[in-house]
Amino acid sequence: MPTQQIQQTEVLIPTPDGQMPAVRFVPDSPDRQPAILLLMEAFGVTSHVRDVASRIAHEGYVVLVPDLYYRELPDNKFGYDEVEQAMAMMWRLDFGQPMENDLQAALTYLKSQPTVNPDRIGVTGFCLGGGLTFLTACKFSNEIAAAAPFYGMVLDEWIDAVKDITVPIMLFFGGRDPFISSDRIQQIDARFRELNKDYTLKIYPDAGHGFFCNERSGYNPSAAADAWKRLTQFLNYHFR
């Protein structure tokens, strides 16, 4: 299969709080394609997140990466050694209506693209973006077709809102994640099982937080490779 050409464009998405910058990745194809909303880590729209977006685009998806820290521009990206600064900015986010407005704006933008099949939109994300992928599945199941959160911290009210998830979901966790306890993962698992949801939960026992990112100290190559394989199979199954 020849390598696809990917067009990468900086775009602005209108929200109630102003213009939200985003990066759009579009494979060269004559047909409307499925699309993935890729939600960033606590460190912002880093080069690593752009790299993941490009990898997903090469699988044949339009990918949109919104800058959810746009209210904090211009200094809203962090190195992976700046954990405290990144966490402080993350906790300044309002995970209520403002975040829902931002996620809705990103989904609306994706659906409006002439290259996108609006009925085939998925969402994935890592760290902060993993939690927000979970939130998107809770709040916007009627607008997406599948969700795949990576090691997302899940708020109590989101666990309650699992009842509203109507799309297939694949969840990835590290067994040695200092931010997400095994009790919490078991609680999430039990909630999905109790409600008989269409879900898969994969735990990598030796992996910590951020295991997918090859620029982080917690990178776990074998877990990352397996998770990538599972992610692409999951997306292809639901979108191809």
C-alpha positions as CSV (number, residue, x, y, z in Angstrom):
1,M,0.0,0.0,0.0
2,P,1.6,3.4,-1.0
3,T,2.2,5.9,1.7
4,Q,-0.7,8.3,1.9
5,Q,-0.1,12.0,1.6
6,I,-1.4,13.8,4.7
7,Q,-2.3,17.5,4.5
8,Q,-1.8,19.2,7.9
9,T,-3.5,22.5,8.4
10,E,-3.8,24.9,11.4
11,V,-7.5,25.9,11.8
12,L,-9.7,28.0,14.1
13,I,-12.9,26.6,15.6
14,P,-15.5,29.1,16.9
15,T,-16.7,28.5,20.5
16,P,-18.8,30.6,22.9
17,D,-15.4,31.7,24.5
18,G,-13.6,32.7,21.3
19,Q,-11.6,31.0,18.6
20,M,-10.1,27.6,19.5
21,P,-7.0,26.7,17.5
22,A,-6.7,23.2,16.2
23,V,-4.7,21.1,13.8
24,R,-6.4,19.1,11.1
25,F,-4.9,16.1,9.3
26,V,-6.5,15.1,6.1
27,P,-5.4,12.0,4.0
28,D,-5.4,12.4,0.3
29,S,-8.6,10.6,-0.8
30,P,-11.5,11.3,-3.2
31,D,-14.0,9.8,-0.8
32,R,-15.5,11.1,2.5
33,Q,-13.6,9.5,5.3
34,P,-14.2,8.6,8.9
35,A,-12.8,11.1,11.3
36,I,-11.1,11.0,14.8
37,L,-11.3,13.7,17.4
38,L,-7.9,13.3,19.2
39,L,-7.8,15.0,22.6
40,M,-4.5,16.2,24.0
41,E,-2.5,15.3,27.1
42,A,-2.2,17.7,30.1
43,F,1.0,19.0,28.4
44,G,-1.0,20.6,25.5
45,V,-0.8,20.1,21.8
46,T,2.7,18.7,21.8
47,S,4.8,17.4,18.9
48,H,4.0,13.9,20.2
49,V,0.3,14.4,20.0
50,R,0.7,15.7,16.4
51,D,2.8,12.6,15.6
52,V,0.0,10.3,16.9
53,A,-2.5,12.3,14.8
54,S,-0.4,11.8,11.8
55,R,-0.2,8.1,12.5
56,I,-4.0,7.8,12.8
57,A,-4.4,9.9,9.6
58,H,-2.1,7.4,7.7
59,E,-4.6,4.7,8.7
60,G,-7.2,6.6,6.6
61,Y,-8.9,9.0,9.0
62,V,-9.3,12.8,9.1
63,V,-8.0,13.8,12.5
64,L,-8.7,16.9,14.5
65,V,-6.6,18.0,17.5
66,P,-8.1,21.0,19.3
67,D,-6.1,23.1,21.7
68,L,-8.2,22.9,24.8
69,Y,-5.9,25.3,26.6
70,Y,-6.7,28.1,24.1
71,R,-8.0,30.4,26.9
72,E,-4.4,30.3,28.3
73,L,-2.5,31.2,25.1
74,P,0.3,31.9,24.3
75,D,2.2,29.9,26.9
76,N,0.1,26.8,27.1
77,K,2.4,23.9,26.1
78,F,4.8,22.1,28.4
79,G,7.7,19.7,28.3
80,Y,7.3,16.3,29.7
81,D,9.5,17.3,32.6
82,E,7.1,20.2,33.5
83,V,4.6,18.0,35.2
84,E,3.5,20.4,38.0
85,Q,3.0,23.3,35.6
86,A,1.0,21.1,33.2
87,M,-1.2,19.7,36.1
88,A,-1.8,23.2,37.4
89,M,-3.1,24.3,34.0
90,M,-5.2,21.1,33.6
91,W,-7.0,21.7,36.9
92,R,-7.7,25.3,35.9
93,L,-10.0,23.9,33.1
94,D,-13.7,24.0,33.8
95,F,-14.9,20.4,33.2
96,G,-18.5,21.6,33.2
97,Q,-20.3,23.5,30.5
98,P,-17.3,25.3,29.0
99,M,-15.6,22.0,28.3
100,E,-18.8,20.5,26.9
101,N,-19.0,23.6,24.6
102,D,-15.5,23.1,23.4
103,L,-16.0,19.4,22.7
104,Q,-19.3,20.1,20.9
105,A,-17.6,22.8,18.8
106,A,-14.9,20.4,17.8
107,L,-17.4,17.7,16.8
108,T,-19.5,20.3,14.9
109,Y,-16.5,21.5,13.0
110,L,-15.4,17.9,12.1
111,K,-18.9,17.1,10.8
112,S,-19.0,20.2,8.7
113,Q,-15.9,19.1,6.7
114,P,-16.5,18.1,3.1
115,T,-13.9,15.3,3.5
116,V,-15.6,13.8,6.5
117,N,-18.4,11.2,6.7
118,P,-20.4,12.8,9.6
119,D,-21.8,9.4,10.7
120,R,-18.4,7.9,11.3
121,I,-16.7,10.0,14.0
122,G,-14.6,8.5,16.8
123,V,-12.8,10.0,19.7
124,T,-9.6,9.0,21.4
125,G,-7.1,10.8,23.7
126,F,-4.4,10.3,26.3
127,C,-4.0,11.4,29.9
128,L,-6.2,14.5,30.2
129,G,-7.5,13.6,26.7
130,G,-8.3,10.1,27.9
131,G,-10.6,11.5,30.6
132,L,-12.2,13.9,28.1
133,T,-12.7,11.0,25.7
134,F,-14.6,9.3,28.5
135,L,-16.6,12.5,29.0
136,T,-17.4,12.8,25.3
137,A,-18.7,9.3,25.3
138,C,-21.0,10.1,28.2
139,K,-22.2,13.4,26.8
140,F,-22.1,13.0,23.0
141,S,-22.8,9.4,22.3
142,N,-25.5,10.5,19.8
143,E,-22.8,12.4,17.8
144,I,-20.0,9.8,17.7
145,A,-19.7,6.1,16.8
146,A,-16.9,4.8,19.1
147,A,-14.5,6.0,21.8
148,A,-11.1,4.8,23.0
149,P,-9.7,6.6,26.1
150,F,-6.1,6.0,27.2
151,Y,-5.4,6.2,31.0
152,G,-7.9,9.0,31.6
153,M,-8.7,10.2,35.1
154,V,-12.5,9.7,35.5
155,L,-14.5,12.0,37.8
156,D,-17.2,10.5,40.0
157,E,-20.0,12.1,38.1
158,W,-18.7,10.6,34.9
159,I,-18.9,7.1,36.3
160,D,-22.5,7.8,37.1
161,A,-23.0,9.1,33.5
162,V,-21.7,5.8,32.0
163,K,-25.5,5.0,31.8
164,D,-25.6,7.5,28.9
165,I,-22.9,5.8,26.8
166,T,-24.4,4.1,23.8
167,V,-21.3,3.6,21.6
168,P,-18.6,0.9,21.8
169,I,-15.7,2.0,24.0
170,M,-12.2,0.5,24.5
171,L,-10.4,1.7,27.6
172,F,-6.6,1.4,28.2
173,F,-4.9,1.6,31.6
174,G,-1.5,0.9,33.1
175,G,-1.5,-1.3,36.2
176,R,1.2,0.9,37.8
177,D,-0.4,4.3,37.1
178,P,0.1,6.5,40.2
179,F,-2.8,8.8,39.2
180,I,-5.4,6.0,38.6
181,S,-5.7,3.4,41.3
182,S,-6.6,-0.3,40.6
183,D,-9.7,0.3,42.8
184,R,-10.8,3.1,40.4
185,I,-10.2,0.9,37.4
186,Q,-12.2,-1.9,39.0
187,Q,-15.0,0.6,39.8
188,I,-15.1,1.7,36.1
189,D,-15.0,-1.9,34.9
190,A,-17.9,-2.9,37.3
191,R,-20.0,0.0,36.2
192,F,-19.7,-0.9,32.5
193,R,-20.4,-4.6,33.3
194,E,-23.4,-3.8,35.5
195,L,-25.0,-1.7,32.8
196,N,-24.2,-4.3,30.1
197,K,-22.4,-1.8,27.9
198,D,-20.4,-2.6,24.8
199,Y,-16.9,-2.2,26.2
200,T,-13.4,-3.6,26.3
201,L,-11.0,-2.7,29.2
202,K,-7.3,-3.5,28.7
203,I,-4.8,-3.2,31.6
204,Y,-1.1,-3.5,31.1
205,P,0.1,-4.7,34.5
206,D,3.7,-3.3,34.2
207,A,2.8,0.0,32.6
208,G,2.5,3.4,34.3
209,H,0.9,6.6,33.3
210,G,1.7,7.9,29.8
211,F,3.0,4.5,28.7
212,F,2.0,5.2,25.1
213,C,4.3,8.3,24.7
214,N,7.8,7.6,23.6
215,E,9.0,11.0,24.9
216,R,7.9,10.3,28.5
217,S,10.0,8.5,31.1
218,G,7.1,6.1,31.7
219,Y,7.1,4.9,28.0
220,N,6.5,1.2,27.8
221,P,7.4,0.0,24.2
222,S,5.6,-3.4,24.4
223,A,2.4,-1.9,25.9
224,A,2.5,1.0,23.4
225,A,2.9,-1.4,20.5
226,D,0.1,-3.7,21.7
227,A,-2.2,-0.7,22.4
228,W,-1.6,0.8,19.0
229,K,-2.5,-2.5,17.4
230,R,-5.7,-2.8,19.5
231,L,-6.7,0.8,18.8
232,T,-6.3,0.5,15.0
233,Q,-8.2,-2.8,15.0
234,F,-11.0,-1.3,17.1
235,L,-11.3,1.8,14.9
236,N,-11.1,-0.3,11.7
237,Y,-13.8,-2.7,13.0
238,H,-16.2,0.2,13.7
239,F,-15.4,2.5,10.8
240,R,-14.3,0.3,7.8
